[in-house]
Structure formats: C-alpha cells, structure tokens
Amino acid sequence: MKRNYISNSTESTRMFKAGWMEALSKVPFFVPLIIYIPVVGYFLYRSFAAGAGLPSVAGFFALGLLAWTIAEYILHRFVFHYQPGSKWGQRLHFIFHGVHHDYPRDALRLVMPPSASIPLAFGFYFLFRMFFVAAHLYAFFPGFVTGYLVYDMMHYAMHHANFKSGWFKRIKQHHMLHHYDDMSKGYGVSSVLWDKIFHSDFPKMGPEGAVRQKKA
C-alpha cells in the first residue's frame, strides 16, 4: 500500500484541540530511558532477591528480549496497521500510528508516550505473571522492557541519525522501505527476524542482495 502523503517536516502537527491532550501525545526521545531503566534495575534486584542465580536471571532476561521482538512485530503489524472502517476508528488509528507515517520525522512522536507505554507495561506484566513464578518473572519482565527501550531508541535513531555502514545501515534501510516504499511489509523495527519468518520482508535486489531505498 502506497502512501499518498508524507511530510518530511521535523515540526509536530497538532492532533488535539485540548492542550493537555496534545501534551500527552508528545515526548522527547530520552523520557522512556528515565522511566524504565529504574524499572529494569528494580526487577533484576527482585529476581536475585527471590533466589534466582545468575544463569537463570540471564536466561530469562534473554527470553524476555526475544519475547519483545515478537510482541513488537505483532503490535506493529496487527494493531498499529489495522485499518478500521469507521471514521472514529480511522481517527484513533491516525492518533496511534497514522500520524507517524504522515510525519515520520516528527521528533516528538517517535517514541511511545508514557500515557500509552505505562498502561501497556502493566498489561504485559500481569499477563506474564500468569505464566512465570516470581523469580523468573522478575528476570523475564526487565528483559522485555529492555527490548522495548532498544526498540524506541533505535526507532528514533533511524529517523534522525545517518548510519554509514554495517548492521545499523541495513536495518535503517529496512525501516525506511516500510515508510517510503510499502508499509504492508517490514514490520520489524529493532529486528527483521519475524519479517523473514512470516514472509513480510522486502525482496533482495542487486548482485550483493542490497535492498533499494526510496529517497524521501
């Protein structure tokens, strides 16, 4: 699906008439780090305090990181890109994700605002609590949250940093193709793993398998 409108302005478009609602929709990129790094530290402490050893903590932390990558893919593909039929649903879609596709360089709408991320964090925590004992939950959950922080920081960097070579350049190309070429592919942001597994990756082109990138 092609986009009919993409602005490369770095300024924020207004979405709400109410000032307090507009303020809640914007966030500087570093705010998630301030909120969630202490959360990661607290839960890791709780995991050790609950009797988990270092190998167990490391293993469940890594499992949490992996779990984030699939959650990121599912949320992006099936929630953020769900296209409702009603005008109210379309408005909600624009607020949650459509605005980012129309204004991809808006620096204040590139990481998830706490008004959305905190309720989601609580929801995921209580979901995971149904499946893990305390010591394992307290290692798994901070791994999941760390995956989210990596995603948010990488997403910001992809839109505002220039990578010259290596893995970061390739994954930025992957995300830029999602924005400027075909938003029905390339749902992974911090990882392309699940795009490859679920066949939503972009086709390789050229003798070295480089992907093409349309310029904004």
C-alpha positions, 0 to 999 in steps of 0.5 A: 500500500502506497502512501499518498502523503508524507511530510518530511517536516521535523515540526509536530502537527497538532492532533488535539484541540485540548492542550493537555491532550496534545501534551500527552501525545508528545515526548522527547526521545530520552523520557522512556530511558528515565522511566524504565531503566529504574524499572529494569534495575528494580526487577533484576534486584527482585529476581536475585532477591527471590533466589534466582542465580545468575544463569537463570536471571540471564536466561530469562532476561534473554527470553524476555528480549526475544519475547519483545521482538515478537510482541513488537512485530505483532503490535506493529503489524496487527494493531498499529496497521489495522485499518478500521472502517469507521471514521472514529476508528480511522481517527484513533488509528491516525492518533496511534500510528497514522500520524507517524507515517504522515510525519515520520520525522516528527521528533516528538512522536517517535517514541511511545508516550508514557500515557500509552507505554505505562498502561501497556507495561502493566498489561504485559506484566500481569499477563506474564505473571500468569505464566512465570513464578516470581523469580523468573518473572522478575528476570523475564519482565526487565528483559522485555522492557529492555527490548522495548527501550532498544526498540524506541531508541533505535526507532528514533535513531533511524529517523534522525541519525545517518548510519554509514555502514554495517548492521545499523545501515541495513536495518535503517534501510529496512525501516525506511522501505516500510515508510517510503516504499510499502508499509504492508511489509517490514514490520520489524523495527529493532529486528527483521527476524519475524519479517523473514519468518512470516514472509513480510520482508522486502525482496533482495535486489542487486548482485550483493542482495542490497535492498533499494531505498526510496529517497524521501 
